């Protein structure tokens, strides 16, 4: 199912509130989350770099050598965590994730170091990431310091409850919106045995996919640019609010539903990134209900240096 709604700027539509994931009662889903959290603790221990691997990283740092960008990023977070902390209390840690490092390790050992590994090394083994960002996506990411916090965050994320949760991205897209104002995209995303996700087309059989999940994303253009003066090679700085947390959701719906791939995204866009170091996608804003106090929290992470640098290379056309 694919559905695109356009409506005037300043108006928004509320997602339908659901009691739990896949229709399960909240109590049953809470038990499911606790089991997943316990499994993740075990997996994080299993996939964590060994002491010898940490020692190797230390030796490489002392020589100023970083065989991968992920190790360089891990070193920056490990030695200067205060640069990346947005919020820290006894239950919740929110970090402004730098790009070029995965959020959490995979059980198949595909990545030998993750942001979760580094944070646990700094703050202790009880921390666990509450949700994921792609390796090359920057911005706000939450860590729970105890199982109770993780269960509460998991319920907020699964329920898509806009009275407590809101996730806002800022993204630079190729192309130009035909109309001003918010454009809401509802699409079924098809998952295969490859890293790529695709939008399921109307009438297409679901049998050959590993899974189908619904998604909803609201795109609002902010600023229009061109790559060169007096050309129509447009790029649009855009706000994207996600109502569902699906893998590659913003990237795949922008590319395949709007026809406006993310600048620098070589998976869903042009294979040639034209010198852009990564996909220009940043988790900018987050509104949640604090798991213990139940107070509403609004958190923001300013655009990173590489996105600001990319914008500085463009020619301003107009602000929406």
C-alpha positions as CSV (number, residue, x, y, z in Angstrom):
1,X,0.0,0.0,0.0
2,X,1.4,3.4,-1.0
3,X,-0.4,6.6,-0.1
4,X,0.8,10.2,-0.3
5,X,-1.1,13.0,1.2
6,X,-0.3,16.7,0.8
7,X,-1.8,19.3,3.1
8,X,-1.2,23.0,3.8
9,X,1.7,24.1,5.8
10,X,1.0,24.4,9.5
11,X,-1.4,21.5,9.6
12,X,-0.5,18.0,10.7
13,X,-2.3,14.7,11.1
14,X,-2.2,12.6,14.2
15,X,-1.2,8.9,13.8
16,X,-3.8,6.5,15.1
17,X,-2.9,5.4,18.6
18,X,-2.4,1.7,19.0
19,X,-2.3,-0.2,22.3
20,X,0.8,-2.3,21.5
21,X,2.9,-3.9,18.9
22,X,1.1,-6.1,16.4
23,X,-2.1,-5.9,18.5
24,X,-0.7,-7.6,21.6
25,X,-1.9,-6.3,25.0
26,X,0.6,-3.9,26.6
27,X,1.4,-6.3,29.5
28,X,2.2,-9.1,27.0
29,X,4.4,-6.7,25.0
30,X,6.2,-5.6,28.1
31,X,7.1,-9.2,28.9
32,X,8.3,-9.6,25.3
33,X,10.5,-6.4,25.6
34,X,12.0,-7.7,28.9
35,X,13.0,-10.9,27.1
36,X,14.5,-8.9,24.2
37,X,16.4,-6.7,26.6
38,X,17.9,-9.7,28.5
39,X,19.0,-11.2,25.1
40,X,20.6,-7.9,24.1
41,X,22.6,-7.7,27.3
42,X,24.0,-11.2,26.5
43,X,24.6,-10.3,22.9
44,X,26.4,-7.0,23.8
45,X,28.7,-8.9,26.1
46,X,29.3,-11.6,23.4
47,X,30.1,-9.1,20.6
48,X,32.0,-6.6,22.7
49,X,35.7,-6.2,21.7
50,X,38.0,-8.2,23.9
51,X,40.5,-6.6,26.2
52,X,43.2,-7.4,23.7
53,X,41.2,-5.6,21.0
54,X,40.8,-2.6,23.2
55,X,44.5,-2.6,23.9
56,X,45.1,-2.7,20.2
57,X,42.9,0.3,19.7
58,X,44.9,2.1,22.4
59,X,48.2,1.3,20.7
60,X,46.9,2.5,17.4
61,X,45.6,5.8,19.0
62,X,49.0,6.4,20.6
63,X,50.6,6.2,17.1
64,X,47.9,8.4,15.5
65,X,46.7,5.5,13.3
66,X,43.1,4.6,12.7
67,X,42.6,1.7,10.1
68,X,38.9,2.6,9.9
69,X,36.7,5.7,10.3
70,X,34.7,3.7,12.9
71,X,37.7,3.4,15.1
72,X,38.5,7.1,14.8
73,X,34.9,7.9,15.8
74,X,35.0,5.4,18.7
75,X,38.2,7.0,20.0
76,X,36.6,10.5,19.9
77,X,33.6,9.3,21.9
78,X,35.6,7.2,24.3
79,X,38.1,10.0,25.2
80,X,35.7,13.0,25.1
81,X,32.2,11.7,25.8
82,X,31.1,15.1,27.2
83,X,31.3,16.5,23.6
84,X,28.5,14.2,22.6
85,X,26.2,14.1,25.6
86,X,22.8,15.8,25.2
87,X,21.1,14.5,28.3
88,X,22.3,12.4,31.2
89,X,20.4,11.3,34.4
90,X,20.3,8.1,36.5
91,X,17.9,6.4,34.1
92,X,18.5,7.9,30.6
93,X,21.5,8.9,28.5
94,X,21.0,10.7,25.2
95,X,23.9,11.1,22.8
96,X,24.4,13.1,19.7
97,X,25.8,10.2,17.6
98,X,28.6,11.1,15.2
99,X,28.5,9.4,11.8
100,X,30.6,6.5,10.6
101,X,29.9,4.1,13.5
102,X,27.1,1.5,13.9
103,X,24.7,2.0,16.8
104,X,25.0,-1.6,18.1
105,X,27.0,-4.7,17.1
106,X,25.5,-7.4,15.0
107,X,25.4,-11.0,16.3
108,X,27.2,-12.2,13.2
109,X,30.2,-10.1,14.1
110,X,29.9,-7.9,11.0
111,X,31.1,-4.9,13.0
112,X,33.7,-5.4,15.8
113,X,33.0,-2.1,17.4
114,X,29.8,-0.1,18.0
115,X,28.6,3.1,19.7
116,X,27.0,0.8,22.3
117,X,30.3,-0.9,23.0
118,X,32.0,2.5,23.6
119,X,29.2,3.9,25.8
120,X,29.2,0.7,27.9
121,X,33.0,1.0,28.3
122,X,32.6,4.6,29.6
123,X,29.4,4.3,31.7
124,X,29.2,0.6,32.6
125,X,27.7,-2.6,31.4
126,X,24.1,-1.9,32.3
127,X,23.6,0.6,29.5
128,X,21.8,-0.5,26.3
129,X,20.8,1.3,23.2
130,X,17.0,1.8,22.9
131,X,16.8,2.2,19.1
132,X,19.1,2.4,16.1
133,X,20.5,4.9,13.7
134,X,22.2,3.9,10.5
135,X,26.0,3.9,10.7
136,X,26.3,7.0,8.5
137,X,23.4,8.9,10.1
138,X,24.2,11.3,12.9
139,X,22.0,12.7,15.7
140,X,20.0,11.8,18.8
141,X,20.1,8.3,20.1
142,X,18.9,7.0,23.5
143,X,20.4,4.6,25.9
144,X,18.6,3.1,28.9
145,X,20.6,2.6,32.1
146,X,18.3,-0.1,33.5
147,X,15.7,-2.6,32.2
148,X,12.7,-0.5,33.5
149,X,13.8,2.5,31.4
150,X,14.4,0.3,28.3
151,X,10.9,-1.3,28.7
152,X,9.3,2.2,28.9
153,X,11.2,3.5,25.9
154,X,10.3,0.4,24.0
155,X,6.6,0.9,24.7
156,X,6.8,4.5,23.6
157,X,8.6,3.6,20.4
158,X,6.3,0.7,19.6
159,X,3.0,2.5,20.4
160,X,3.8,5.4,18.1
161,X,2.0,7.6,20.7
162,X,2.5,11.2,19.6
163,X,1.4,12.5,23.0
164,X,4.7,11.3,24.3
165,X,7.0,10.5,21.4
166,X,8.1,12.5,18.4
167,X,11.2,11.9,16.2
168,X,12.3,14.6,13.8
169,X,15.1,14.3,11.2
170,X,16.7,17.0,9.1
171,X,17.7,15.7,5.7
172,X,19.1,17.2,2.4
173,X,17.3,15.8,-0.6
174,X,18.0,15.9,-4.3
175,X,15.3,17.8,-6.2
176,X,12.5,20.2,-5.5
177,X,9.0,19.7,-4.0
178,X,6.2,20.4,-6.4
179,X,4.1,22.0,-3.7
180,X,4.9,23.8,-0.4
181,X,3.7,22.4,2.9
182,X,3.8,19.0,4.5
183,X,3.7,15.9,2.4
184,X,2.7,12.7,4.3
185,X,3.9,9.4,2.8
186,X,2.3,6.1,3.9
187,X,4.1,3.1,2.4
188,X,4.5,-0.6,3.0
189,X,8.2,-1.5,3.1
190,X,9.4,-4.9,1.9
191,X,12.4,-6.6,3.5
192,X,14.6,-9.1,1.8
193,X,17.8,-11.1,2.6
194,X,19.8,-8.1,1.4
195,X,20.6,-4.9,3.3
196,X,18.3,-2.9,1.0
197,X,14.6,-2.1,1.7
198,X,12.1,-1.3,-1.0
199,X,8.6,0.1,-1.2
200,X,6.0,-2.5,-2.0
201,X,4.1,-1.5,-5.1
202,X,0.2,-1.8,-5.4
203,X,-0.7,-5.3,-6.5
204,X,2.8,-6.7,-5.9
205,X,3.0,-10.2,-4.3
206,X,4.3,-10.2,-0.7
207,X,5.3,-13.9,-0.8
208,X,8.9,-13.3,-2.0
209,X,9.8,-10.9,0.8
210,X,10.9,-11.8,4.3
211,X,8.6,-9.3,5.8
212,X,6.3,-6.3,5.1
213,X,6.0,-3.4,7.5
214,X,3.9,-0.3,7.3
215,X,5.5,3.2,7.5
216,X,4.4,6.8,7.8
217,X,6.7,9.8,7.2
218,X,5.8,13.5,7.0
219,X,8.2,15.6,4.9
220,X,8.2,19.4,5.1
221,X,10.5,21.5,2.9
222,X,12.6,24.1,4.8
223,X,15.0,25.7,2.3
224,X,15.6,25.3,-1.4
225,X,19.1,25.4,-2.9
226,X,20.9,24.8,-6.2
227,X,24.3,23.2,-6.6
228,X,25.4,26.0,-9.0
229,X,24.1,29.5,-9.5
230,X,21.5,29.9,-12.3
231,X,20.9,26.1,-12.6
232,X,18.0,23.9,-11.7
233,X,20.1,21.3,-10.0
234,X,18.0,21.7,-6.9
235,X,18.5,20.3,-3.4
236,X,16.0,20.8,-0.6
237,X,16.7,20.9,3.1
238,X,13.8,19.1,4.6
239,X,12.3,18.2,7.9
240,X,11.1,14.5,8.2
241,X,8.9,13.4,11.0
242,X,8.7,9.6,11.3
243,X,5.6,8.0,12.9
244,X,7.1,4.5,12.6
245,X,10.6,3.4,13.2
246,X,11.5,1.2,10.1
247,X,14.9,0.4,8.7
248,X,16.0,3.0,6.2
249,X,12.5,4.6,6.4
250,X,13.4,8.2,5.5
251,X,16.0,7.2,2.9
252,X,13.8,4.7,1.0
253,X,10.6,6.6,1.1
254,X,12.3,9.8,0.0
255,X,13.9,8.1,-2.9
256,X,11.2,5.7,-4.1
257,X,8.0,7.6,-3.1
258,X,9.0,11.2,-3.6
259,X,11.7,10.6,-6.3
260,X,14.1,12.7,-4.1
261,X,16.9,10.6,-2.8
262,X,19.1,11.7,0.1
263,X,22.2,13.6,-0.9
264,X,25.2,11.3,-0.5
265,X,23.1,8.1,-0.3
266,X,24.8,5.7,-2.6
267,X,22.4,2.9,-1.8
268,X,19.0,4.5,-2.8
269,X,20.4,7.3,-4.9
270,X,23.3,8.0,-7.3
271,X,26.2,5.6,-6.9
272,X,28.5,8.5,-7.3
273,X,28.3,10.6,-4.1
274,X,30.1,13.6,-5.9
275,X,32.4,14.1,-2.9
276,X,29.7,14.1,-0.2
277,X,31.2,11.9,2.6
278,X,27.9,10.3,3.7
279,X,24.2,10.5,3.5
280,X,23.0,14.0,4.6
281,X,20.6,12.7,7.3
282,X,20.6,13.9,10.9
283,X,18.3,12.9,13.8
284,X,17.7,16.5,14.9
285,X,14.8,16.5,17.4
286,X,13.3,14.1,20.0
287,X,10.3,14.5,22.3
288,X,9.7,11.7,24.8
289,X,8.0,11.1,28.1
290,X,10.7,10.5,30.7
291,X,10.5,6.9,31.9
292,X,10.6,7.7,35.6
293,X,9.2,11.2,36.1
294,X,6.8,11.0,33.1
295,X,7.6,14.6,32.3
296,X,7.8,15.6,28.6
297,X,11.3,16.2,27.4
298,X,12.3,18.0,24.2
299,X,15.9,17.4,23.0
300,X,17.7,18.8,20.0
301,X,21.1,18.1,18.4
302,X,22.4,20.9,16.0
303,X,23.4,20.0,12.5
304,X,26.9,18.5,12.4
305,X,29.9,20.2,10.8
306,X,29.8,18.1,7.6
307,X,26.2,18.9,6.9
308,X,26.8,22.6,7.5
309,X,29.8,22.4,5.2
310,X,27.7,20.8,2.4
311,X,25.0,23.5,2.8
312,X,27.7,26.3,2.6
313,X,28.7,25.0,-0.8
314,X,25.1,25.5,-2.2
315,X,23.4,28.6,-3.5
316,X,20.3,29.7,-1.6
317,X,17.1,29.9,-3.7
318,X,14.5,30.5,-1.0
319,X,13.2,29.6,2.4
320,X,9.8,28.0,2.5
